[in-house]
Amino acid sequence: MKHNILILQASPRAKGNTVWMAEEYKKAAEAAGHDVTLVNVSHKKIAGCLACEYCHGKGNGACIQKDDMQELYPLMAEADVLVLAAPIYYFTLCAQIQAPIQRMYCVNAPAKVKKMALLVSSYSPGVYDGASAEFRDICNYWKAENMGVVTAKIDEQKTDETKARIEALVAKL
Ligand SMILES: Cc1cc2nc3c(=O)[nH]c(=O)nc-3n(C[C@H](O)[C@H](O)[C@H](O)COP(=O)(O)O)c2cc1C
């Protein structure tokens, strides 16, 4: 089955490992015939949710904040596979990925997403508990299959082995 895949890449480092992992996922998915949209959310202006509840009242599902999240809402609405790619900052997923996730509050869940995957970079080993737990819980909450997590600490970055793990994740689609 051909999938409509959205990758949200959240590292601000253009030549970093997270960008590399997102691009490797995209290459493998496109080679398998899927449609892939890769969005760099790291430099976008996406504020945190205001919890104003406008969306659940007068807004009828629309957020009151008209920032760069407006570009993402239609992409999130169409994707059936969502891939999050982010570095670990202070033992959890970086803020640049948290904001777009939390701004989905207005629609509760991305309408068509059925499968999700996570690509994570860090310096150290053993720093993925927070990110993995959050990712697992969001998959459950959004009723999406958790396809898995590929992590890369400093000595695993941009390696053939990590590339193979990403390709294996794509092969599960
Ligand atoms: C603000 C900040 C916080 C970080 N916190 C952690 C951390 O808690 N644990 C860790 O292993 N690495 C941490 N790092 C290192 C990054 O996760 C690591 O360099 C990663 O490879 C960055 O990915 P990138 O090259 O794709 O940006 C931190 C980096 C920054 C800038």
PDBQT file of the ligand as one rigid body, heavy atoms in Angstrom, charges set to zero:
ROOT
HETATM    1  C1  LIG A 201      20.132  22.281  24.548  1.00  0.00    +0.000 C 
HETATM    2  C2  LIG A 201      20.738  20.929  24.350  1.00  0.00    +0.000 A 
HETATM    3  C3  LIG A 201      20.475  19.935  25.266  1.00  0.00    +0.000 A 
HETATM    4  C4  LIG A 201      21.004  18.659  25.087  1.00  0.00    +0.000 A 
HETATM    5  N1  LIG A 201      20.710  17.689  25.992  1.00  0.00    +0.000 NA
HETATM    6  C5  LIG A 201      21.192  16.445  25.813  1.00  0.00    +0.000 A 
HETATM    7  C6  LIG A 201      20.891  15.405  26.749  1.00  0.00    +0.000 A 
HETATM    8  O1  LIG A 201      20.166  15.578  27.719  1.00  0.00    +0.000 OA
HETATM    9  N2  LIG A 201      21.440  14.171  26.533  1.00  0.00    +0.000 N 
HETATM   10  C7  LIG A 201      22.251  13.911  25.454  1.00  0.00    +0.000 A 
HETATM   11  O2  LIG A 201      22.724  12.787  25.310  1.00  0.00    +0.000 OA
HETATM   12  N3  LIG A 201      22.534  14.874  24.546  1.00  0.00    +0.000 NA
HETATM   13  C8  LIG A 201      22.021  16.125  24.696  1.00  0.00    +0.000 A 
HETATM   14  N4  LIG A 201      22.316  17.115  23.789  1.00  0.00    +0.000 N 
HETATM   15  C9  LIG A 201      23.120  16.754  22.603  1.00  0.00    +0.000 C 
HETATM   16  C10 LIG A 201      22.290  16.470  21.357  1.00  0.00    +0.000 C 
HETATM   17  O3  LIG A 201      21.197  15.633  21.623  1.00  0.00    +0.000 OA
HETATM   18  C11 LIG A 201      23.196  15.778  20.324  1.00  0.00    +0.000 C 
HETATM   19  O4  LIG A 201      24.265  16.640  19.983  1.00  0.00    +0.000 OA
HETATM   20  C12 LIG A 201      22.447  15.377  19.076  1.00  0.00    +0.000 C 
HETATM   21  O5  LIG A 201      23.295  14.605  18.258  1.00  0.00    +0.000 OA
HETATM   22  C13 LIG A 201      21.987  16.601  18.285  1.00  0.00    +0.000 C 
HETATM   23  O6  LIG A 201      21.380  16.162  17.110  1.00  0.00    +0.000 OA
HETATM   24  P1  LIG A 201      21.535  17.027  15.784  1.00  0.00    +0.000 P 
HETATM   25  O7  LIG A 201      22.969  16.921  15.382  1.00  0.00    +0.000 OA
HETATM   26  O8  LIG A 201      20.651  16.401  14.802  1.00  0.00    +0.000 OA
HETATM   27  O9  LIG A 201      21.119  18.405  16.110  1.00  0.00    +0.000 OA
HETATM   28  C14 LIG A 201      21.826  18.383  23.957  1.00  0.00    +0.000 A 
HETATM   29  C15 LIG A 201      22.093  19.409  23.041  1.00  0.00    +0.000 A 
HETATM   30  C16 LIG A 201      21.566  20.659  23.230  1.00  0.00    +0.000 A 
HETATM   31  C17 LIG A 201      21.868  21.749  22.216  1.00  0.00    +0.000 C 
ENDROOT
TORSDOF 0
